[in-house]
Amino acid sequence: MMAGLLLARAGIEVLVLEKHRDFLRDFRGDTIHPSTLEVLHELGLLEEFLRLPHQKVRELRAQFGEVRLPVAEFAGLRLRSPFIAMIPQWDFLDFLARHARRFRGFGLQMQAEVEGLLFEQSRVAGIRVDGEEIYCNLVIGADGRHSTVRAQAGLEVIDLGAPIDALWFRVSRSADDPADTMARFDRGSILVMLNRGDYWQCAYVIAKGALESLRLRGLPAFRATLAALLPFAAKRMAEIASWDDVKLLTVQVNRLRRWYREGLLCIGDAAHAMSPVGGVGINLAIQDAVAAANLLWRGDFSLKCLRAVQRRREFPTRLTQRFQVLVQDRILSRVLAGAGGSLEVPLAVRMLARFPALRRIPARLVGVGVRPEHVASPAVAA
Ligand SMILES: Cc1cc2nc3c(=O)[nH]c(=O)nc-3n(C[C@H](O)[C@H](O)[C@H](O)COP(=O)(O)OP(=O)(O)OC[C@H]3O[C@@H](n4cnc5c(N)ncnc54)[C@H](O)[C@@H]3O)c2cc1C
């Protein structure tokens, strides 16, 4: 959607295809990072965007046993918007769609599932949607981590592996609960909690494939584990009425060796599925879109220009994934492998808690990322 908006704004005719009827989807990360807020500012949309109902996350905390410590602080970053805006993804996408429609060349077709690619010799020449053929100069595969486009294009996937999965659920929040967005670590368990106003969006991290054994132990045992981690909300665990209220995110970390071929470019999760560590998938997808528009708005979709998009975005992707894999393997797996009981606070976390300036490092990694992009494509088609 962001790539569509930017390209249409620069005068290119764009058709965005979305297989669902609307963008209303269960939770898929509602984090709009400071760098995305900066992009919205560059587009003159920030003020209006921040009028949508949202929560502001200004710092991140981690809890080890009963010790709760700050680990990332966005205030120190000297950004225009030093916070993560928590806003449902469908509100964000609807907002972008509404603004993209102001541009003459923009089209959005909902309930339009891309079934396959059309080829002219080795060049991708278009797509097949509901039995209809649509020809175009460039297909942008931004269809997520189960991308049909990338599979059909035969692009090679490098799998980096992930030892964890995440279970997402929500419980209500009462006014006297803590306000922080935080991660809680105890031997054998990791729980991330996002403050969404009147409820907590929670992720319980498990070892890969461990859901089945968890289910065998039964829902009451799962509720009891959560209640021990969240004593202030222990009674509310009854709100998890069945396993249907618990959604499994099968974590994947991978990227394409080549993000493009003639007539086709993949961006976002379709080019690189990110680990949930740090919650940065949306940020990277948006940054890819901005970089792609900066390099493609002139309408030159040659291999050289498509390669330039990958060159620009591959380094931030690789570095972020390397960091995520490190955290998955060195920290999360070890915590999950431990027996029950409190954990000692790791030295790195103690340092972050002690020296506020150090907290800018994780804040920058999460909130801004490596090589933030700025809108350089023009507005010619309002
Ligand atoms: C449970 C969960 C929690 C997450 N939490 C966070 C978080 O806290 N912070 C964060 O930054 N990231 C988070 N992520 C990751 C984040 O959602 C993704 O990284 C980000 O949405 C990627 O954007 P994208 O546009 O590349 O792909 P997507 O957001 O996946 O969008 C792809 C779109 O393409 C559509 N589509 C797919 N196939 C077709 C087709 N054949 N034809 C037409 N349309 C199609 C899909 O319906 C979808 O709307 C989370 C992901 C999940 C699953």
The ligand as an ORCA input file, in Angstrom:
! r2SCAN-3c Opt
* xyz 0 1
  C       1.015    -12.488     14.834
  C       1.981    -11.505     14.251
  C       2.468    -10.476     15.050
  C       3.360     -9.541     14.515
  N       3.798     -8.516     15.313
  C       4.556     -7.519     14.790
  C       4.915     -6.342     15.555
  O       4.553     -6.202     16.741
  N       5.639     -5.383     14.945
  C       6.044     -5.486     13.646
  O       6.711     -4.571     13.132
  N       5.748     -6.578     12.919
  C       4.997     -7.578     13.437
  N       4.647     -8.664     12.668
  C       5.184     -8.760     11.304
  C       4.438     -7.844     10.376
  O       3.041     -8.112     10.407
  C       4.974     -8.022      8.962
  O       6.384     -7.966      8.975
  C       4.472     -6.927      8.032
  O       3.076     -6.870      8.064
  C       4.976     -7.197      6.611
  O       4.321     -6.363      5.714
  P       4.101     -6.808      4.210
  O       3.321     -5.694      3.589
  O       5.377     -7.223      3.611
  O       3.216     -8.124      4.268
  P       1.787     -8.370      4.924
  O       1.508     -7.381      5.991
  O       1.734     -9.806      5.243
  O       0.782     -8.029      3.745
  C       0.613     -8.866      2.651
  C      -0.771     -8.605      2.105
  O      -0.899     -9.329      0.884
  C      -2.163     -9.970      0.867
  N      -2.002    -11.148      0.008
  C      -1.332    -12.297      0.273
  N      -1.371    -13.130     -0.774
  C      -2.076    -12.479     -1.738
  C      -2.454    -12.826     -3.057
  N      -2.109    -13.999     -3.597
  N      -3.181    -11.940     -3.769
  C      -3.536    -10.736     -3.238
  N      -3.201    -10.361     -1.990
  C      -2.484    -11.223     -1.255
  C      -2.434    -10.318      2.316
  O      -3.820    -10.503      2.522
  C      -1.881     -9.100      3.028
  O      -2.829     -8.079      3.198
  C       3.776     -9.633     13.180
  C       3.309    -10.672     12.381
  C       2.399    -11.599     12.889
  C       1.862    -12.679     12.002
*
